Amino acid sequence: MPYAHPDVYDNGLNTVKTSATHYHICSQQPTTRAEVLTYSLASVAVSSADFTLANGDVSGRKITVAQKSGTVTTSGTAQYAAIIDGTRLLLETTVTPQTLTASNPITFPTCDWEIRQMVAA
């Protein structure tokens, strides 16, 4: 199941857009920023220009991170994408598993995270 830091829920997706510093592809599901760094197979720097806020596909709002290019630093099987800042794991989700080889180029996929609108009962 995708993860969002409590600050994202409390302050909205703009937290990601204004705070994110790196986009990682990980071999295992990270639950902390430290685990992102441990499980990272490749990473690229991101800035607010790499994120777009829009209406959600289902409801609510979503944030989309732009496709980026980089180089694989550690061989392994890519299974997760994660966005971090200097202290927090902001967002995490699954990606299509793919075997990566160190020193090869990699395309970081465009990913969407959606916060759906709550409907009162």
N, C-alpha and C positions, 0 to 999 in steps of 0.2 A: 504494500500500500504506500502511495506517495507520502512524503513527510513535508511539513512546513513548520518552521520555528514559531513558537508562541508570539514573538514580536511581529511576525507576518500577519497572524490572525488579529492581534491587537491593533496594529497600525496600518494594515493593508499591504497590498502588493508593491506599493511605492517604496516600502522598506527594502525590498529586493533591488529595485531599480537604482536606488540612491546609495545602497551599502555594499552590494556585491563587488568582489574583487577578482574571483577566479571561478572558472567552470571546469570541473573535473569529470573524468570518466573513471569509474571504479570497478574493481573486480568483485567486491563484496558489498553488501548493503551497509553503508555507514549510518551511525546513529549520533555521531558527534563530529565536530570539525577535526579533531585529532584523528578519528578513524578515516575521514575523507583523505587526509594526508597519508595515512598508512596504506590504504587500499587503492590509492590513485595510480592509474596506469599512464595517464596523460592529463595535462592541464593547460589552459590558456587564460590570460588575463581578460577581464571584462570590465566595461564601464557602463554608465547609465545609457549611453548611446546604443548599446547592444540589446536593450530591452524595450519592448513595446507593450503598453497597457491597452486593453480593449475590452469590449463586451465579451462575456463568456460564450462558448459554443452552445451550452445548455442553458445557463442562466448566470447571473452574477457578473463577475469580472475575471479576466485572465491576464497573465503576463507571458510573453513569448521571448525567449532568448534567441538571438540570431545565430545562424550557422557560422562556425568559425573553423579555421584550419590550424593544425599544430603538428607536433611530432610525439610519437609514443616514447615514453621514458622507461617503462617497465613492461616486459612481455607478460601476457595473461589474457583472460577472457573478460571482456567488457560486459558488465551486467547492469550498471547503475550510472546515472548522471547526477551530479551534485553541484550546487551553487553555494559558495561560502563567502564570508567577509573575513575581517581580521580576527574575529573571536567566535563566530557562530556558523553552524551548518544552517543555512537559510532554507534550502529546498533540496529534495532528493526524489528521484523517481527511477523506474526501470527503463532500460533500453534493450533493443534486440541484441541478444548475446552474439558476440563476435570475437574471434581470436585476434589479438593484437601482438605485434612483434616490435620490440624495442628498435628505435631509430627510424621506423617507417612513418610516413605521413599519416595523419588521421584527420577526418572531417568530423567535427563535433556537430551533432544533429541539432536542428531547431527543435526546441521543446516548449510545450505549453504547460502552465500550471493554472488551474481554474479554481476559484473560490465561488461555489454556487450560492445563489440567493436562498435564504431561508424563508419558508412560507409558514406563517402562523396557522395553527390548527383551529 
